[in-house]
Amino acid sequence: MTDRQVIIGVAKSDAHAVANHLIAMRLRLDGYTVINLGVCTPLEEFAEALAQYPDAEAIVIGSLNGHAYEDLSELPQLRASGRIHCPVILGGNLSVGSHKEADERTRLLALGVDHILDDADQIPLLLDLLQASRTGTTTTAA
């Protein structure tokens, strides 16, 4: 297997670490080199990590406190400057409160998030699908 890299972390206003560590462990078991930026990570740090690891397949950001939109507000500028050029995958609790607005996902996608996942177990499959689309190969789910 080739060295597959992924950058992960938790959004800048969020200190929830458990899911981040579990996702990192899972990806490592699946053979990924995981660059784990930890909790309370500004987008600028994701961009810096991507500059250091330009072959990273994706940036995976967790947000459990419900402030994902605010935490990712700099994404359009970082995309426009070319500093974030790989897929951005977001998961977790995307908004504050028990009642979730249907347009929250739309707002995040418009901001520049490429994929929003409801379950961390979807990450490896999505990464495989993204790799297959880049290389023109096919992948089958187990």
ChimeraX attribute file (.defattr): number of C-alpha atoms within 10 A of each C-alpha:
attribute: neighborCount
match mode: 1-to-1
recipient: residues
	/A:1	5
	/A:2	6
	/A:3	10
	/A:4	18
	/A:5	20
	/A:6	22
	/A:7	23
	/A:8	27
	/A:9	28
	/A:10	29
	/A:11	30
	/A:12	22
	/A:13	18
	/A:14	21
	/A:15	16
	/A:16	17
	/A:17	15
	/A:18	10
	/A:19	16
	/A:20	23
	/A:21	16
	/A:22	12
	/A:23	21
	/A:24	22
	/A:25	14
	/A:26	17
	/A:27	19
	/A:28	15
	/A:29	10
	/A:30	11
	/A:31	14
	/A:32	21
	/A:33	16
	/A:34	18
	/A:35	18
	/A:36	19
	/A:37	18
	/A:38	20
	/A:39	22
	/A:40	17
	/A:41	20
	/A:42	18
	/A:43	21
	/A:44	15
	/A:45	13
	/A:46	24
	/A:47	21
	/A:48	13
	/A:49	20
	/A:50	22
	/A:51	14
	/A:52	10
	/A:53	14
	/A:54	16
	/A:55	13
	/A:56	22
	/A:57	22
	/A:58	23
	/A:59	25
	/A:60	23
	/A:61	27
	/A:62	28
	/A:63	27
	/A:64	20
	/A:65	17
	/A:66	18
	/A:67	17
	/A:68	26
	/A:69	20
	/A:70	13
	/A:71	19
	/A:72	19
	/A:73	14
	/A:74	15
	/A:75	21
	/A:76	15
	/A:77	13
	/A:78	17
	/A:79	15
	/A:80	10
	/A:81	10
	/A:82	11
	/A:83	18
	/A:84	25
	/A:85	18
	/A:86	16
	/A:87	17
	/A:88	20
	/A:89	20
	/A:90	27
	/A:91	20
	/A:92	19
	/A:93	17
	/A:94	22
	/A:95	19
	/A:96	13
	/A:97	10
	/A:98	7
	/A:99	7
	/A:100	13
	/A:101	12
	/A:102	8
	/A:103	9
	/A:104	14
	/A:105	17
	/A:106	12
	/A:107	12
	/A:108	21
	/A:109	16
	/A:110	11
	/A:111	17
	/A:112	20
	/A:113	21
	/A:114	15
	/A:115	16
	/A:116	19
	/A:117	14
	/A:118	12
	/A:119	9
	/A:120	16
	/A:121	12
	/A:122	11
	/A:123	21
	/A:124	15
	/A:125	14
	/A:126	14
	/A:127	17
	/A:128	17
	/A:129	17
	/A:130	16
	/A:131	17
	/A:132	13
	/A:133	12
	/A:134	10
	/A:135	9
	/A:136	9
	/A:137	10
	/A:138	10
	/A:139	13
	/A:140	7
	/A:141	6
	/A:142	4
